[in-house]
Amino acid sequence: MKSIHVRITGRVQGVWYRAWTCQQADIKGLSGWVRNRRDGSVEAVFSGDDADVDAMLALCREGPHLAVVDALALEPCDPTEDGFKSLPTA
């Protein structure tokens, strides 16, 4: 079991990044959340099997079709176990 907090920077707001992230996380059976940040980044927590979390992080480096991802900042965090959801902007 792995749980990672990630901040994604680049052109990641206004390009369906959150909805795409929810869809991809659901496909992989991950728990956690995603939200926009007021600074223009997107923040997420992914919890699940190591391989599924790693695969999700690889997808996040590309993002949805209109996104331009500059960087991912990763740090371990406490796991979540209540499904995956989109949260309001913080």
Residue pairs with C-beta under 8 A, 6 or more apart in sequence:
1 47
1 48
1 49
1 50
1 79
2 46
2 47
2 48
2 49
2 50
2 53
2 54
3 32
3 45
3 46
3 47
3 53
3 76
3 77
3 78
3 79
3 80
4 45
4 46
4 47
4 53
4 57
4 74
4 75
4 76
4 77
5 43
5 44
5 45
5 74
5 75
5 76
5 77
6 43
6 44
6 45
6 46
6 57
6 60
6 72
6 73
6 74
7 37
7 41
7 42
7 43
7 72
7 73
8 17
8 41
8 42
8 43
8 44
8 60
8 63
8 69
8 71
8 72
9 40
9 41
9 69
9 70
9 71
9 72
9 73
10 63
10 67
10 68
10 69
10 70
10 71
11 66
11 67
11 68
12 40
12 41
12 42
12 63
12 67
12 68
12 69
13 36
13 40
13 41
13 42
15 63
15 64
15 65
15 66
15 67
16 64
16 66
17 34
17 42
17 63
17 64
17 67
18 34
18 35
18 36
18 42
18 86
19 86
20 63
20 64
20 67
21 34
21 42
21 44
21 60
21 86
22 34
22 84
22 85
22 86
24 56
24 59
25 32
25 34
25 46
25 56
25 84
26 84
28 48
28 52
28 55
28 56
29 48
29 49
29 52
30 46
30 47
30 48
30 52
30 53
30 56
30 84
31 46
31 47
31 48
31 79
31 80
31 81
31 82
31 83
31 84
32 44
32 45
32 46
32 47
32 80
32 84
33 44
33 45
33 80
33 84
33 85
33 86
33 87
34 42
34 43
34 44
34 84
34 85
34 86
34 87
35 42
35 43
35 44
35 86
35 87
35 88
35 89
35 90
36 42
36 43
36 89
36 90
37 43
37 89
37 90
38 89
38 90
43 90
44 60
45 77
45 80
46 53
46 56
46 57
47 53
47 79
47 80
47 81
48 56
57 72
57 74
60 69
60 72
61 69
61 72
62 69
63 69
